[in-house]
């Protein structure tokens, strides 16, 4: 497959057609349920986070709090 030629064909489509194409591609990926295997460290971290949440589900941060913490704001 010539990706450059395919991209040229795609960019020639209308915006609506490109949006429909992206949705169709995304749906095809989701249908395959392609999930990368987690490393042992990643699985342990997910398990730790789930356990912490289950122990105290009210101790969470809002999206605004998360953004503020990333920006270093109080």
NUBA-409524 format. One record per residue: residue in one letter; x, y, z of N, C-alpha, C in turn; residue number from 1. Coordinates in nm, 3 decimals. Example, Ala and Ser with C-alpha at 12.3 -4.5 7.8 and 13.67 -1.06 7.14 Angstrom:
<pts>
@residuo->A, n.px->1.319, n.py->-0.569, n.pz->0.780, ca.px->1.230, ca.py->-0.450, ca.pz->0.780, c.px->1.320, c.py->-0.330, c.pz->0.780, num->1
@residuo->S, n.px->1.285, n.py->-0.225, n.pz->0.708, ca.px->1.367, ca.py->-0.106, ca.pz->0.714, c.px->1.290, c.py->0.003, c.pz->0.787, num->2
</pts>
This chain:
<pts>
@residuo->X, n.px->0.085, n.py->-0.118, n.pz->0.000, ca.px->0.000, ca.py->0.000, ca.pz->0.000, c.px->0.088, c.py->0.124, c.pz->0.000, num->1
@residuo->X, n.px->0.058, n.py->0.215, n.pz->-0.088, ca.px->0.129, ca.py->0.342, ca.pz->-0.095, c.px->0.055, c.py->0.442, c.pz->-0.007, num->2
@residuo->X, n.px->0.106, n.py->0.463, n.pz->0.113, ca.px->0.040, ca.py->0.550, ca.pz->0.210, c.px->0.026, c.py->0.692, c.pz->0.158, num->3
@residuo->X, n.px->0.128, n.py->0.743, n.pz->0.091, ca.px->0.122, ca.py->0.881, ca.pz->0.040, c.px->0.011, c.py->0.896, c.pz->-0.063, num->4
@residuo->X, n.px->-0.002, n.py->0.799, n.pz->-0.152, ca.px->-0.108, ca.py->0.805, ca.pz->-0.254, c.px->-0.244, c.py->0.792, c.pz->-0.189, num->5
@residuo->X, n.px->-0.254, n.py->0.704, n.pz->-0.092, ca.px->-0.381, ca.py->0.687, ca.pz->-0.021, c.px->-0.418, c.py->0.815, c.pz->0.052, num->6
@residuo->X, n.px->-0.321, n.py->0.877, n.pz->0.115, ca.px->-0.348, ca.py->1.003, ca.pz->0.186, c.px->-0.391, c.py->1.112, c.pz->0.089, num->7
@residuo->X, n.px->-0.332, n.py->1.116, n.pz->-0.029, ca.px->-0.375, ca.py->1.213, ca.pz->-0.130, c.px->-0.521, c.py->1.191, c.pz->-0.168, num->8
@residuo->X, n.px->-0.559, n.py->1.065, n.pz->-0.182, ca.px->-0.699, ca.py->1.033, ca.pz->-0.215, c.px->-0.791, c.py->1.073, c.pz->-0.101, num->9
@residuo->X, n.px->-0.747, n.py->1.048, n.pz->0.020, ca.px->-0.829, ca.py->1.081, ca.pz->0.137, c.px->-0.848, c.py->1.232, c.pz->0.149, num->10
@residuo->X, n.px->-0.741, n.py->1.308, n.pz->0.132, ca.px->-0.753, ca.py->1.454, ca.pz->0.146, c.px->-0.836, c.py->1.516, c.pz->0.035, num->11
@residuo->X, n.px->-0.856, n.py->1.442, n.pz->-0.074, ca.px->-0.942, ca.py->1.492, ca.pz->-0.182, c.px->-1.091, c.py->1.475, c.pz->-0.147, num->12
@residuo->X, n.px->-1.120, n.py->1.395, n.pz->-0.046, ca.px->-1.260, ca.py->1.374, ca.pz->-0.006, c.px->-1.313, c.py->1.497, c.pz->0.067, num->13
@residuo->X, n.px->-1.445, n.py->1.508, n.pz->0.073, ca.px->-1.506, ca.py->1.616, ca.pz->0.151, c.px->-1.480, c.py->1.590, c.pz->0.300, num->14
@residuo->X, n.px->-1.497, n.py->1.693, n.pz->0.379, ca.px->-1.478, ca.py->1.678, ca.pz->0.523, c.px->-1.573, c.py->1.573, c.pz->0.579, num->15
@residuo->X, n.px->-1.699, n.py->1.576, n.pz->0.537, ca.px->-1.796, ca.py->1.476, ca.pz->0.585, c.px->-1.751, c.py->1.335, c.pz->0.551, num->16
@residuo->X, n.px->-1.702, n.py->1.316, n.pz->0.428, ca.px->-1.655, ca.py->1.183, ca.pz->0.388, c.px->-1.533, c.py->1.141, c.pz->0.468, num->17
@residuo->X, n.px->-1.443, n.py->1.235, n.pz->0.495, ca.px->-1.325, ca.py->1.201, ca.pz->0.576, c.px->-1.364, c.py->1.165, c.pz->0.718, num->18
@residuo->X, n.px->-1.460, n.py->1.237, n.pz->0.774, ca.px->-1.507, ca.py->1.204, ca.pz->0.909, c.px->-1.569, c.py->1.064, c.pz->0.908, num->19
@residuo->X, n.px->-1.649, n.py->1.034, n.pz->0.807, ca.px->-1.709, ca.py->0.900, ca.pz->0.797, c.px->-1.601, c.py->0.793, c.pz->0.783, num->20
@residuo->X, n.px->-1.496, n.py->0.823, n.pz->0.707, ca.px->-1.387, ca.py->0.728, ca.pz->0.689, c.px->-1.314, c.py->0.703, c.pz->0.822, num->21
@residuo->X, n.px->-1.285, n.py->0.810, n.pz->0.894, ca.px->-1.219, ca.py->0.795, ca.pz->1.024, c.px->-1.305, c.py->0.711, c.pz->1.118, num->22
@residuo->X, n.px->-1.433, n.py->0.736, n.pz->1.119, ca.px->-1.523, ca.py->0.659, ca.pz->1.205, c.px->-1.522, c.py->0.511, c.pz->1.166, num->23
@residuo->X, n.px->-1.524, n.py->0.485, n.pz->1.035, ca.px->-1.521, ca.py->0.347, ca.pz->0.988, c.px->-1.390, c.py->0.278, c.pz->1.026, num->24
@residuo->X, n.px->-1.279, n.py->0.350, n.pz->1.014, ca.px->-1.151, ca.py->0.293, ca.pz->1.054, c.px->-1.150, c.py->0.265, c.pz->1.204, num->25
@residuo->X, n.px->-1.196, n.py->0.362, n.pz->1.282, ca.px->-1.200, ca.py->0.344, ca.pz->1.428, c.px->-1.288, c.py->0.224, c.pz->1.464, num->26
@residuo->X, n.px->-1.404, n.py->0.213, n.pz->1.401, ca.px->-1.494, ca.py->0.101, ca.pz->1.429, c.px->-1.427, c.py->-0.032, c.pz->1.395, num->27
@residuo->X, n.px->-1.350, n.py->-0.036, n.pz->1.286, ca.px->-1.284, ca.py->-0.161, ca.pz->1.249, c.px->-1.176, c.py->-0.199, c.pz->1.350, num->28
@residuo->X, n.px->-1.109, n.py->-0.099, n.pz->1.406, ca.px->-1.009, ca.py->-0.127, ca.pz->1.509, c.px->-1.077, c.py->-0.177, c.pz->1.636, num->29
@residuo->X, n.px->-1.185, n.py->-0.110, n.pz->1.675, ca.px->-1.257, ca.py->-0.151, ca.pz->1.795, c.px->-1.315, c.py->-0.291, c.pz->1.780, num->30
@residuo->X, n.px->-1.359, n.py->-0.325, n.pz->1.660, ca.px->-1.418, ca.py->-0.457, ca.pz->1.637, c.px->-1.314, c.py->-0.567, c.pz->1.657, num->31
@residuo->X, n.px->-1.191, n.py->-0.537, n.pz->1.628, ca.px->-1.085, ca.py->-0.636, ca.pz->1.648, c.px->-1.043, c.py->-0.645, c.pz->1.794, num->32
@residuo->X, n.px->-1.086, n.py->-0.549, n.pz->1.872, ca.px->-1.052, ca.py->-0.542, ca.pz->2.014, c.px->-0.903, c.py->-0.563, c.pz->2.035, num->33
@residuo->X, n.px->-0.827, n.py->-0.490, n.pz->1.956, ca.px->-0.682, ca.py->-0.499, ca.pz->1.965, c.px->-0.634, c.py->-0.423, c.pz->2.088, num->34
@residuo->X, n.px->-0.592, n.py->-0.496, n.pz->2.186, ca.px->-0.540, ca.py->-0.437, ca.pz->2.308, c.px->-0.398, c.py->-0.488, c.pz->2.327, num->35
@residuo->X, n.px->-0.304, n.py->-0.398, n.pz->2.345, ca.px->-0.167, ca.py->-0.446, ca.pz->2.367, c.px->-0.156, c.py->-0.518, c.pz->2.501, num->36
@residuo->X, n.px->-0.069, n.py->-0.615, n.pz->2.506, ca.px->-0.046, ca.py->-0.684, ca.pz->2.631, c.px->0.022, c.py->-0.589, c.pz->2.729, num->37
@residuo->X, n.px->-0.021, n.py->-0.595, n.pz->2.853, ca.px->0.040, ca.py->-0.512, ca.pz->2.956, c.px->0.164, c.py->-0.581, c.pz->3.010, num->38
@residuo->X, n.px->0.261, n.py->-0.501, n.pz->3.049, ca.px->0.376, ca.py->-0.559, ca.pz->3.118, c.px->0.331, c.py->-0.594, c.pz->3.260, num->39
@residuo->X, n.px->0.410, n.py->-0.671, n.pz->3.329, ca.px->0.376, ca.py->-0.707, ca.pz->3.467, c.px->0.369, c.py->-0.581, c.pz->3.554, num->40
@residuo->X, n.px->0.462, n.py->-0.488, n.pz->3.533, ca.px->0.461, ca.py->-0.362, ca.pz->3.609, c.px->0.334, c.py->-0.281, c.pz->3.583, num->41
@residuo->X, n.px->0.291, n.py->-0.275, n.pz->3.457, ca.px->0.169, ca.py->-0.202, ca.pz->3.423, c.px->0.048, c.py->-0.266, c.pz->3.489, num->42
@residuo->X, n.px->0.039, n.py->-0.400, n.pz->3.485, ca.px->-0.074, ca.py->-0.470, ca.pz->3.546, c.px->-0.075, c.py->-0.448, c.pz->3.698, num->43
@residuo->X, n.px->0.043, n.py->-0.451, n.pz->3.759, ca.px->0.051, ca.py->-0.429, ca.pz->3.904, c.px->0.006, c.py->-0.287, c.pz->3.939, num->44
@residuo->X, n.px->0.045, n.py->-0.189, n.pz->3.857, ca.px->0.004, ca.py->-0.051, ca.pz->3.883, c.px->-0.147, c.py->-0.035, c.pz->3.868, num->45
@residuo->X, n.px->-0.204, n.py->-0.095, n.pz->3.765, ca.px->-0.350, ca.py->-0.089, ca.pz->3.749, c.px->-0.420, c.py->-0.155, c.pz->3.867, num->46
@residuo->X, n.px->-0.370, n.py->-0.269, n.pz->3.909, ca.px->-0.428, ca.py->-0.337, ca.pz->4.025, c.px->-0.419, c.py->-0.252, c.pz->4.150, num->47
@residuo->X, n.px->-0.304, n.py->-0.185, n.pz->4.169, ca.px->-0.287, ca.py->-0.098, ca.pz->4.285, c.px->-0.388, c.py->0.016, c.pz->4.283, num->48
@residuo->X, n.px->-0.406, n.py->0.076, n.pz->4.165, ca.px->-0.499, ca.py->0.188, ca.pz->4.153, c.px->-0.644, c.py->0.144, c.pz->4.176, num->49
@residuo->X, n.px->-0.679, n.py->0.029, n.pz->4.125, ca.px->-0.816, ca.py->-0.022, ca.pz->4.146, c.px->-0.839, c.py->-0.050, c.pz->4.293, num->50
@residuo->X, n.px->-0.741, n.py->-0.109, n.pz->4.359, ca.px->-0.752, ca.py->-0.138, ca.pz->4.502, c.px->-0.766, c.py->-0.009, c.pz->4.582, num->51
@residuo->X, n.px->-0.687, n.py->0.092, n.pz->4.548, ca.px->-0.694, ca.py->0.221, ca.pz->4.617, c.px->-0.830, c.py->0.286, c.pz->4.596, num->52
@residuo->X, n.px->-0.881, n.py->0.280, n.pz->4.475, ca.px->-1.013, ca.py->0.337, ca.pz->4.448, c.px->-1.122, c.py->0.262, c.pz->4.522, num->53
@residuo->X, n.px->-1.116, n.py->0.129, n.pz->4.519, ca.px->-1.217, ca.py->0.049, ca.pz->4.590, c.px->-1.217, c.py->0.077, c.pz->4.739, num->54
@residuo->X, n.px->-1.099, n.py->0.105, n.pz->4.796, ca.px->-1.088, ca.py->0.134, ca.pz->4.938, c.px->-1.146, c.py->0.270, c.pz->4.974, num->55
@residuo->X, n.px->-1.140, n.py->0.366, n.pz->4.881, ca.px->-1.191, ca.py->0.500, ca.pz->4.909, c.px->-1.234, c.py->0.568, c.pz->4.780, num->56
@residuo->X, n.px->-1.352, n.py->0.531, n.pz->4.729, ca.px->-1.396, ca.py->0.584, ca.pz->4.600, c.px->-1.427, c.py->0.733, c.pz->4.598, num->57
@residuo->X, n.px->-1.437, n.py->0.795, n.pz->4.715, ca.px->-1.466, ca.py->0.939, ca.pz->4.718, c.px->-1.339, c.py->1.023, c.pz->4.712, num->58
@residuo->X, n.px->-1.223, n.py->0.960, n.pz->4.728, ca.px->-1.097, ca.py->1.033, ca.pz->4.726, c.px->-1.044, c.py->1.037, c.pz->4.583, num->59
@residuo->X, n.px->-1.106, n.py->1.125, n.pz->4.504, ca.px->-1.069, ca.py->1.141, ca.pz->4.364, c.px->-1.049, c.py->1.289, c.pz->4.335, num->60
@residuo->X, n.px->-0.989, n.py->1.317, n.pz->4.221, ca.px->-0.969, ca.py->1.456, ca.pz->4.180, c.px->-1.057, c.py->1.484, c.pz->4.059, num->61
@residuo->X, n.px->-1.109, n.py->1.606, n.pz->4.053, ca.px->-1.183, ca.py->1.648, ca.pz->3.935, c.px->-1.084, c.py->1.676, c.pz->3.823, num->62
@residuo->X, n.px->-1.136, n.py->1.684, n.pz->3.700, ca.px->-1.051, ca.py->1.716, ca.pz->3.586, c.px->-0.986, c.py->1.853, c.pz->3.605, num->63
@residuo->X, n.px->-1.060, n.py->1.948, n.pz->3.660, ca.px->-1.006, ca.py->2.082, ca.pz->3.685, c.px->-0.891, c.py->2.075, c.pz->3.785, num->64
@residuo->X, n.px->-0.904, n.py->1.994, n.pz->3.889, ca.px->-0.798, ca.py->1.980, ca.pz->3.989, c.px->-0.673, c.py->1.916, c.pz->3.926, num->65
@residuo->X, n.px->-0.695, n.py->1.820, n.pz->3.840, ca.px->-0.582, ca.py->1.753, ca.pz->3.774, c.px->-0.507, c.py->1.852, c.pz->3.685, num->66
@residuo->X, n.px->-0.582, n.py->1.929, n.pz->3.605, ca.px->-0.518, ca.py->2.027, ca.pz->3.518, c.px->-0.441, c.py->2.130, c.pz->3.600, num->67
@residuo->X, n.px->-0.500, n.py->2.175, n.pz->3.710, ca.px->-0.432, ca.py->2.274, ca.pz->3.795, c.px->-0.304, c.py->2.216, c.pz->3.854, num->68
@residuo->X, n.px->-0.307, n.py->2.089, n.pz->3.895, ca.px->-0.187, ca.py->2.029, ca.pz->3.953, c.px->-0.076, c.py->2.013, c.pz->3.850, num->69
@residuo->X, n.px->-0.113, n.py->1.987, n.pz->3.726, ca.px->-0.014, ca.py->1.975, ca.pz->3.619, c.px->0.050, c.py->2.112, c.pz->3.592, num->70
@residuo->X, n.px->-0.030, n.py->2.215, n.pz->3.598, ca.px->0.020, ca.py->2.351, ca.pz->3.573, c.px->0.089, c.py->2.410, c.pz->3.694, num->71
@residuo->X, n.px->0.089, n.py->2.337, n.pz->3.808, ca.px->0.154, ca.py->2.385, ca.pz->3.928, c.px->0.077, c.py->2.490, c.pz->4.002, num->72
@residuo->X, n.px->-0.054, n.py->2.492, n.pz->3.981, ca.px->-0.139, ca.py->2.590, ca.pz->4.049, c.px->-0.197, c.py->2.525, c.pz->4.174, num->73
@residuo->X, n.px->-0.216, n.py->2.604, n.pz->4.278, ca.px->-0.276, ca.py->2.550, ca.pz->4.403, c.px->-0.421, c.py->2.511, c.pz->4.386, num->74
</pts>
